């Protein structure tokens, strides 16, 4: 059974709201030490060390699987995924459309059934 959240995320994905976010290169990171599977902590620390950059919460999108994820907003829509991922040099990301408190209460993973 699809939840309201799964339905909403799937609708937003189909509407083309997913963003193609580049993965950080070594030159982007400039020696920043990250931890695998700790995207929220990595982004919080990065933003603390880089004034003017902000955390952007949302969902890493893989087909109809949505995993909570955080990327860096460097301003003027320049997003960067600083947490290492295997695979291509970018992620598909769907920004959370609510508050930080609301995001914290959401499940870590959502599976949407496309019917």
C-alpha positions as CSV (number, residue, x, y, z in Angstrom):
1,X,0.0,0.0,0.0
2,X,1.4,3.4,-1.0
3,X,1.7,6.0,1.7
4,X,0.8,9.7,1.1
5,X,4.6,10.5,1.3
6,X,5.4,7.9,-1.3
7,X,2.7,9.2,-3.6
8,X,3.9,12.8,-3.2
9,X,7.5,11.9,-3.9
10,X,6.6,9.9,-7.0
11,X,4.4,12.7,-8.3
12,X,7.2,15.3,-7.8
13,X,9.7,13.0,-9.5
14,X,7.4,12.5,-12.5
15,X,6.8,16.2,-12.7
16,X,10.6,16.7,-13.3
17,X,11.5,18.1,-9.9
18,X,14.6,15.9,-9.5
19,X,17.9,17.8,-9.7
20,X,21.0,16.3,-11.2
21,X,23.6,17.0,-8.5
22,X,27.3,16.5,-9.2
23,X,29.4,14.5,-6.8
24,X,32.3,16.4,-5.3
25,X,35.7,15.9,-6.8
26,X,39.0,15.9,-4.8
27,X,39.5,19.6,-5.9
28,X,35.9,20.4,-4.8
29,X,36.6,18.9,-1.4
30,X,40.0,20.6,-0.9
31,X,41.1,18.1,1.8
32,X,37.7,17.9,3.5
33,X,37.4,14.5,5.3
34,X,34.0,12.9,4.9
35,X,32.4,9.8,6.3
36,X,30.6,7.2,4.1
37,X,26.8,7.0,4.9
38,X,26.9,10.1,7.1
39,X,25.6,12.6,4.5
40,X,23.7,14.8,7.1
41,X,26.8,15.0,9.4
42,X,29.1,15.7,6.5
43,X,26.9,18.5,5.1
44,X,26.4,20.1,8.5
45,X,30.2,20.1,9.1
46,X,30.9,21.3,5.6
47,X,28.5,24.2,6.0
48,X,30.0,25.1,9.4
49,X,33.4,25.3,7.8
50,X,32.2,27.1,4.6
51,X,30.2,30.2,5.5
52,X,27.6,31.0,2.9
53,X,27.0,27.4,2.1
54,X,23.7,25.8,3.4
55,X,22.5,22.2,3.9
56,X,19.8,21.1,1.6
57,X,17.7,18.2,2.8
58,X,15.8,15.8,0.6
59,X,15.9,12.5,-1.1
60,X,18.4,10.5,-3.1
61,X,16.3,9.1,-6.0
62,X,16.9,5.7,-7.5
63,X,14.0,4.7,-9.7
64,X,11.1,4.6,-7.2
65,X,13.3,4.3,-4.1
66,X,13.8,7.5,-2.1
67,X,16.5,7.7,0.6
68,X,16.9,10.6,2.9
69,X,20.0,12.6,1.8
70,X,21.7,15.9,2.3
71,X,23.7,18.0,-0.2
72,X,25.4,21.3,-0.1
73,X,23.8,24.4,-1.5
74,X,26.7,26.7,-2.5
75,X,24.3,29.5,-3.6
76,X,22.7,30.4,-6.9
77,X,21.5,26.8,-7.4
78,X,25.0,25.4,-7.3
79,X,24.5,22.1,-5.5
80,X,27.2,19.6,-4.6
81,X,27.0,16.1,-3.2
82,X,29.9,15.8,-0.8
83,X,29.2,12.3,0.5
84,X,30.9,9.6,-1.6
85,X,28.7,7.3,-3.6
86,X,29.6,4.5,-6.0
87,X,28.4,4.8,-9.5
88,X,28.1,7.8,-11.8
89,X,29.5,11.2,-11.1
90,X,26.2,12.7,-10.1
91,X,23.1,11.9,-8.0
92,X,19.4,12.6,-8.7
93,X,18.1,14.5,-5.8
94,X,14.6,15.7,-4.8
95,X,14.7,18.6,-2.3
96,X,12.5,18.3,0.7
97,X,9.6,20.8,0.5
98,X,9.0,21.4,4.2
99,X,10.8,22.3,7.3
100,X,13.9,20.8,8.9
101,X,11.8,19.5,11.8
102,X,9.3,17.9,9.4
103,X,12.2,16.2,7.5
104,X,13.7,14.8,10.7
105,X,10.4,13.0,11.4
106,X,10.2,11.3,8.0
107,X,11.3,7.7,7.4
108,X,14.9,7.2,6.2
109,X,13.7,5.4,3.1
110,X,10.5,5.4,1.1
111,X,9.5,2.9,-1.6
112,X,6.9,4.2,-4.1
113,X,4.9,1.8,-6.2
114,X,4.4,3.1,-9.7
115,X,1.1,1.8,-11.0
